[in-house]
Amino acid sequence: MIGTIVNTGCILAGSLLGGLLKKGLPEKYTQALSDAMGLAAIVLGVNSFVQNIPHSEFPVLFILSLALGGIAGTALDLDGRVNRYLSARTGEGLAHGLVSASLLFCVGTFSIVGPVMSALKGDNTFLYTNATLDLVTSAVFATTYGFGIMLCAPILFCWQGLFYLIATLAASSPLLQGPLVNELAVVGGVLIVSSGLSILKLKDCKTLNLLPALLVPVLWYLIKGWIL
């Protein structure tokens, strides 16, 4: 849980720093920070994929996961729904800032895979990386919307805490042992790369539409265990 606590603390610290400045960052510095976050995401995603794919029991499962997950996410129009939700609230001051920041902090792959990896393996790498990104991002948001961005911290804590709790309760189950974790890390690595490409504005892969891909390995092992 230490990773989630650090992540929450970084949002509070970043919001405090940005609120104190509250002058807005010049565009060139904002772009530099965005590029740094995008590159960091790509490097971490590639690292996760490369480290875990050799241990995969089904090396093509991540392809199937991305395909099925992408179809499901597109059918549900996850990316479009979120974008329309935000667009409808443009100009609403702090409310818009809170919605935007909360979605950015919570719906990313880091905040979903990170707590699970922390609970099952004690690996907080994803969460610490996410904390660093959120520190910078919350500071940027707060320079525009003020100290109110700090309200995103408890939202993130509850969100990540839910995934941590679920993973902890199911840790003794064979379902969440090594093989499934490896498959989630492989798929998660690809999604992180996708996020990085979007941040760098190289390619809008609509990562939100790909998030259901994380459910495919779980369903695969549930079906596999039921049949066998």
C-alpha positions in Angstrom: 0.0 0.0 0.0 3.1 2.2 0.4 3.1 2.9 -3.4 -0.5 4.3 -3.3 0.3 6.4 -0.3 3.3 7.9 -2.1 1.2 8.5 -5.2 -1.4 10.2 -3.1 1.2 12.3 -1.3 2.7 13.4 -4.6 -0.6 14.7 -5.9 -1.0 16.7 -2.7 2.5 18.0 -2.9 2.2 18.9 -6.6 -1.2 20.6 -6.1 0.3 22.6 -3.2 3.3 23.7 -5.3 1.1 24.6 -8.3 -1.4 26.4 -6.1 1.4 28.5 -4.6 2.7 29.5 -8.1 -0.7 29.8 -9.8 0.6 31.8 -12.6 0.5 29.2 -15.3 3.6 27.7 -16.9 4.9 29.1 -20.2 3.9 26.8 -23.1 7.5 25.8 -23.9 8.0 24.4 -20.3 4.6 22.6 -20.4 5.6 21.0 -23.6 8.9 19.9 -22.2 7.2 18.3 -19.2 4.7 16.6 -21.5 7.5 15.2 -23.6 9.4 13.9 -20.6 6.2 12.1 -19.3 5.6 10.6 -22.7 9.1 9.2 -23.0 9.1 7.9 -19.5 5.8 6.0 -20.1 7.2 4.5 -23.3 10.4 3.3 -21.6 8.5 1.7 -18.7 6.0 0.1 -21.0 8.7 -1.5 -23.2 10.5 -2.6 -20.1 7.4 -4.3 -18.7 6.7 -6.1 -22.0 10.3 -7.3 -22.6 10.7 -8.6 -19.0 7.5 -10.5 -18.9 6.9 -11.8 -22.5 9.6 -14.6 -22.2 7.6 -16.0 -19.2 4.3 -16.0 -21.0 2.6 -19.4 -21.2 0.7 -18.1 -24.3 2.9 -15.6 -26.2 0.0 -14.6 -28.5 -2.5 -14.0 -25.7 -1.6 -10.3 -25.5 -2.4 -9.9 -29.2 -5.8 -11.6 -28.7 -6.3 -9.4 -25.6 -5.6 -6.2 -27.4 -7.9 -7.2 -30.3 -10.8 -8.3 -28.2 -10.3 -5.5 -25.7 -10.1 -2.9 -28.5 -13.3 -4.2 -30.0 -15.1 -4.1 -26.7 -13.8 -0.7 -25.8 -14.7 0.7 -29.2 -18.2 -0.8 -29.0 -18.6 0.9 -25.6 -17.0 4.1 -26.9 -15.0 4.5 -23.7 -12.7 7.1 -25.2 -15.6 9.1 -26.8 -17.7 9.0 -23.7 -14.9 10.4 -21.6 -14.0 13.1 -24.1 -17.7 14.2 -24.4 -18.0 14.2 -20.7 -15.1 16.6 -20.4 -16.1 18.7 -23.3 -19.6 19.3 -21.8 -17.9 20.7 -18.7 -15.3 23.0 -20.4 -15.3 26.4 -18.9 -16.7 25.3 -15.5 -13.6 26.3 -13.7 -12.5 24.1 -10.8 -15.2 21.4 -11.5 -13.7 20.9 -15.0 -10.2 20.8 -13.6 -11.2 18.2 -11.0 -12.9 16.0 -13.6 -10.0 16.2 -16.0 -7.3 15.6 -13.4 -9.2 12.7 -11.7 -9.7 10.9 -15.0 -6.0 11.5 -15.9 -4.8 10.2 -12.6 -7.2 7.2 -12.3 -8.0 5.7 -15.7 -4.4 5.3 -16.8 -2.9 1.8 -16.9 -0.4 2.8 -14.1 -3.2 3.2 -11.6 -4.8 -0.1 -12.5 -1.9 -2.5 -13.0 0.2 -0.7 -10.3 -1.8 -1.6 -7.2 -2.3 -5.2 -8.4 1.5 -5.6 -8.9 2.1 -4.0 -5.5 -0.3 -6.4 -3.8 0.9 -9.6 -5.5 4.6 -9.0 -5.9 5.4 -6.1 -3.7 6.6 -4.3 -6.8 5.8 -0.6 -6.5 7.7 0.4 -9.7 4.5 1.3 -11.6 3.1 3.3 -8.7 6.3 5.2 -8.0 6.6 6.1 -11.7 2.9 7.1 -11.7 3.6 9.2 -8.5 6.3 11.1 -10.4 4.1 11.7 -13.3 1.2 12.8 -11.1 3.5 15.1 -9.1 4.3 17.1 -12.3 0.8 16.8 -13.7 -1.0 18.0 -10.5 1.4 20.9 -10.3 0.5 22.0 -13.8 -3.2 21.6 -13.2 -3.0 23.6 -9.9 -1.2 26.5 -11.6 -4.5 26.9 -13.5 -7.2 25.7 -11.1 -5.6 26.3 -7.7 -5.4 24.3 -4.5 -8.8 22.6 -5.3 -6.9 20.0 -7.4 -5.8 18.5 -4.0 -9.3 16.9 -3.9 -8.1 14.5 -6.5 -5.8 12.8 -4.0 -8.5 11.0 -2.0 -10.2 10.0 -5.2 -7.0 8.4 -6.4 -6.4 6.7 -3.0 -9.8 5.1 -3.0 -9.5 4.0 -6.7 -6.1 2.4 -6.3 -7.0 1.0 -2.8 -9.9 -0.8 -4.4 -7.6 -2.7 -6.8 -5.1 -3.3 -4.1 -7.8 -4.8 -1.8 -9.2 -7.1 -4.5 -5.7 -8.3 -5.4 -4.8 -8.9 -1.8 -8.0 -10.9 -1.0 -7.5 -13.0 -4.1 -3.7 -13.4 -3.7 -4.1 -17.0 -2.4 -6.0 -18.0 -5.4 -4.1 -19.8 -8.2 -5.8 -17.3 -10.6 -3.6 -14.5 -9.4 -0.4 -16.4 -9.3 2.6 -15.9 -11.6 1.2 -16.8 -15.1 -1.7 -14.3 -14.9 0.4 -11.6 -13.4 2.9 -12.0 -16.3 0.1 -11.8 -18.9 -1.3 -8.6 -17.2 2.1 -7.1 -17.1 2.6 -7.8 -20.9 -0.7 -6.3 -21.9 -0.2 -3.5 -19.4 3.2 -2.7 -20.9 1.6 -2.3 -24.4 -1.1 0.0 -23.0 1.6 2.1 -21.2 3.4 2.5 -24.5 0.1 3.5 -26.1 -0.3 6.1 -23.4 3.2 7.4 -24.1 2.6 7.7 -27.8 -0.6 9.7 -27.1 1.2 12.0 -24.6 3.9 12.7 -27.2 1.2 13.3 -29.8 2.8 10.8 -32.2 -0.3 8.6 -32.4 -3.7 8.8 -30.7 -4.2 5.1 -30.0 -7.4 5.8 -27.9 -5.9 4.0 -25.0 -9.2 4.2 -23.0 -10.8 1.9 -25.7 -8.0 -0.6 -25.1 -8.4 -0.9 -21.3 -10.8 -3.9 -21.5 -7.8 -5.8 -22.9 -6.8 -6.2 -19.2 -9.8 -8.4 -18.6 -9.1 -10.9 -21.4 -6.2 -12.7 -19.5 -8.4 -12.9 -16.4 -11.2 -14.5 -18.4 -8.8 -16.8 -20.2 -7.5 -18.2 -16.9 -11.0 -18.5 -15.5 -12.2 -20.5 -18.5 -9.0 -22.5 -18.5 -9.4 -23.4 -14.8 -13.0 -24.2 -15.3 -12.4 -26.6 -18.2 -9.4 -28.3 -16.6 
